[in-house]
Amino acid sequence: MHKSHVREPRVHLVKRDGLPWWKAWLIRIVAVVLALIVCGIITLLVTGKNPISVYATMVDGCFGTARRTWNLFQNLAILLCISLAVTPAFRMRFWNTGAEGQVLMGCLATAACMILLGGRLSQGALFAVMIVTSIVTSAIWAVIPAIFRAKWNTNETLFTLMMNYIAIQIVSYFTYVWSVPKGSGQIGLINSATQAGWMPSIGGHDYLINIIIVAVLTVVIYIYLRNTKHGYEISVVGESQSTARYIGISVPKVIIRTLLLSGAICGIAGLLIVSGTDHTLTRSMVGGRGFTAIMVSWMAKFNPMSMVLTSFIIVFLQKGASEISTIYGLNSSFSDILTGIIIFFIIGCEFFINYRIRINAKGEKE
Amino acid sequence: MKRIIAILLAALMVASLCACGSKGTDGKDASSFKIGIITLHDENSTYDKNFLDAVQRAKKNLNLTDEQVIIKTNVDESSACYEAAVDMADRGCSVVFADSFGHESYMAQAAEKYPDVQFCHATGTTAHTANLKNLHNAFASIYEGRFMAGVAAGMKLNEMIDAGTITAEQAVIGYVGAYTYAEVISGYTSFFLGARSICPSATMKVQFTGSWYDETAEKEAATTLMNQGCVLISQHADSMGAPTACEAAGVPNISYNGSTVDACPNTFIVSTYIDWTPYFEYIIKCAMEGNAIDTDWVGTIDTGSVCMTDVNEKAAAPGTVEKLKEIKDGLMKGSINVFDTAAFTVGGEKLTSYLADVDTDPDYTPDTEVIIDGIFKESEKRSAPYFDLRIDGIECLNEEY
């Protein structure tokens, strides 16, 4: 026989009803500080280096010279641009994991214009063609899985993911076709003598134009998602497709339209990478940023303005980590460990923002 | 907006907590000398490890401190390379070195930006036409090393023929190549010529992977070749894919970049590799003493750049060590020439003249006569290989992949 009293667990999780913004941010700051302390302890234990000087090295690697600062903001701009691309679809709960390939197709289109038309068109006409082709190519690449999803309800996560590999193989093929010297699989700088199709530098700063374009784009997307009918429709489809249908929103139309937009922004990212930064084409040139962008967007809760901050955190960690491995001669795996710990704390703290932990007193247990 | 201000403030606070170290002053004496090293991957790639190990040896031999050797690993073949190179210059490096073929055009960009800093690049092809005094290419006459490796292969084939395991016609070598350009073609051809100088009935099949580092593709390529009847495998790609496939199948393997005997104790015969230590010591000394660095520097057996690992007696044919020594002497004395036109034919014809694409351009224009006195003069018109002839006896299985 047992007595029928309910055993309550000692720890309760209670959903919070929305925290004041400053409390939420206090939790986040505490998380970052804790992460830095844990990283410091691990650094000390594993390498015997002074953690404060390790952090100083990270800051130095990002802001130590004007060039490094420009470079940081350039990297931030590209990552932010790709994050802006995935965000509208994510708000609609369309899990586009294909930004990597979509950007790569934009890179391919841009490079193709530079190689095939460089020297044949005026710089202005060449830019017009580059902009249109890169945007259209990426938009097509993004809309294919969207059409399948809208018409036949296929799984967009797998579909977009697979499209990445197809894009990588297509680009591999063209890096081989256009390689210099023949058969090397390397294109090198495109039009390095004429600089045809290279983004102009503003005031001697090569990356300023990239940064300005992405800054404008961030504001535009912010307004688009927040203050336009399209943005509202995206939110409704994301909340509930049934509701959307009920109030007369055509779900397939919104899905296809949004993915065209996502793809178009990926095309711009591809344009900025090839024409504004690298001036070449390689299959690894997006470098996983199509996936990192998912994290940037998610950590910012799909808010373009917050994404400025989250992409800054990611780029800062990457740059800082590479500086650590240069200065201390540590393997790059070590900086990956630090990055992993910090991201873990940042993502983990969202739990404490959404839930409160209530510990039951012993007396309540009956 | 408030959130962003708050977090920026927090970030600023964290940043201000960290005291920044002071920078060293610029000077021209030996103790302030700095060299910057840029590598594509880190020591997990056999190719980059070979460079990184050489840097450490040169550093030790020349008594340089940790602060004098700045190493950046995992630098992509993109503007990241340019940024890394100019950042090295900002840090006060007087020489910057990059190890990967695709780094070259970005090194040239950096060289243009910093005319007083020397930019050296391994395996590149454009320094002699770039019109930049401070851009330098370097390579080694590794075709001689490949030839010696081929001799070891030929001896193994002869051993198999003599033992009756294969007939003379079955002496087919398999070769896993990365790309279809001169660096790889020159490599497999010299290897094949070495093998055929010992085993006249030898033929070769080449399978390309289209990547410098793709373990799965290299393993598959080796397996494909073995299934097509290849009884000995060699490779020019940077992963352990081909050697481990050989070990699993019990097929003898001639390796590259360094010994793979630990992973393949039963099948590894020998490996040729470039020791970059002499080059690093050379450019460091030049920069320290203010001497000009060669636009095209070619390391040889003589400079200690072209090396062979120890022969694995367990897998190699008896007498390999002695034979290799004899061939090495012949190569050094000049009595053996790897690309002697008497040793090969193209389309059934012996060559007397060939224009190679030495001055790299997007249209692959042939521009320089490279056959002189019956010998294809490899790595003389520039450091990087330009032998790209398809000679008889070698079959490329997937050149048009």
Interface residues (C-beta under 8 A of the other chain):
Chain A: W21 W22 W25 R28 I29 V32 V33 L36 I52 S53 Y55 A56 T57 V59 D60 F63 G64 T65 R67 R68 N71 S172 Y176 W178 S179 V180 P181 K182 G183 S184 G185 Q186 G188 L189 S192 T277 D278 H279 T280 T282 S284 M285 G287 M305 S306 V308 L309 F312 S322 S325 T326 G329 N331 S332
Chain B: M1 K2 R3 I4 A6 I7 L8 A10 A11 V14 A15 L17 C18 A19 C20 G21 D42 E43 D66 I70 I71 K72 T73 N74 D76 E77 S78 S79 E83 V86 D87 D90 F101 G102 E104 S105 Y106 A108 Q109 T125 A178 Y179 T180 Y181 A182 E183 V184 G210 S211 D357 T360 D361 P362 Y364 D388 Y401
